């Protein structure tokens, strides 16, 4: 069977201030800007070139609440790291809003929240 032609994921992220958010995503996650459509959007890419974040200037940001579940999931997206403890220390030293590291029976992770309240899990 032939492989599907799909190769990556684009995530749209509502932000209140494009420049501040682009700087945050660059500093905290190492994303690089690949396209500017200011003042409405900036597209950034992860180093694997398969995941992009499109920061979209939004006037009224309302964070979605992940539905109640018995699996311990509280956010819509996880970002994978090779070294969770090291990434946690690095982000905390930079002043990021990070949760405590939790052990999920075989892998570890923590929450990361951007300046507009967009929440991610960081896991390994």
N, C-alpha and C positions, 0 to 999 in steps of 0.2 A: 504494500500500500504506500502511495506517495505521501510524503510529509506535507502537512498543511502549509500554506503560504504565510501564515501568521508568524510574527517574530517579536512582538513586544506589547507593551501596555502604556497607555497615556492616562494620567490621572489629572482631572481638573480640580484645582484647589482655590476656593474663594478667599480673597485677601482684601484687607482694607487699604493697604499701602503697598504698591508694587515694588518700589525701590527698597523699602525696609524688608519686605518679605524675600525678595531676590537675594539680598545680602545675607539674610538669615539662612536660607536654604543653601547658599554657597558656603557660608562659614560652618554651619552645623553638619551638613550632609555632603559637602563637596560637590554639589551639583554645578554644572556649567551652563551658562546661557547659550542657547542655540538659535533663538529667534526672539525679536522684540516687535511687539505690535502695540507700543505705548500710545496712549495712556491706558489701554484696556487690558493688555495681557503680556506676559513674558513666558516663554517656553524654556524650560531647563531640562537637562538630561543627566541621568546617573552615569557613572563611569563605565557601566557595562553596555551602554548605548541601546539598551532594550527597554528601559523604563524612562518615561518623560513625565515631568510635572508641568502643567500649564497653569501658571498663577493668573487668576482672573480677578481684576479689580471689581469688587462687589460693594454695594452700598449697605445692604442689610445682611449681615452674616448670621445665619442661624445654624448651629451645629446639629447634625442629625444624631439622634440617640440610637445606639445599636439595641435591637430588641432583646428583652430578657431571655436568657438561655441558661442551660446547665453545663455549658462547655467552657465557661470562663472567658468568653470573647466579649470585648468591650469597645472595639474599634473596627473600622471597615478594612484597613490595610495594615500589613506588616512589612517592615523593611528588614531584610536579612543581613546579619553581620557575622563575620568569621569569629570575632571575639567580643561577646556581649559585655563582659566585665570591662574590657579595655575601652569599648565604645561608650559605655556608661560613664566611666571616669572622664573620658575626653569631653563628652557633651556637658557633663556637670561642671567641669573646669571652665568651659566656655560660657557658662551661665544659662544653659538650656533648662527648660522645665521638664525634668525627667522624674518618673516614678521609681520606686524601689525595684530591684531585680527580684523576679519571682521564678521559682522552679516549677515547671509544668511537666513533671514526670518524663524526663528524657531530653528536654530542651529548656532553655532559660530565656527570659525576656523582660522588658520593661516598657512603660509608656513614654512617649515623647510628644509634647504639645508645642505647636508653633505659636507665634505672637497673636494670632487670630483665633486660637482655640482649636485648630485642626489637629486631631489626635491620631497618632500612629503607634503601632507596636514595633519594637526593635527586638528581634529574636535570632537565636542560633540553635 
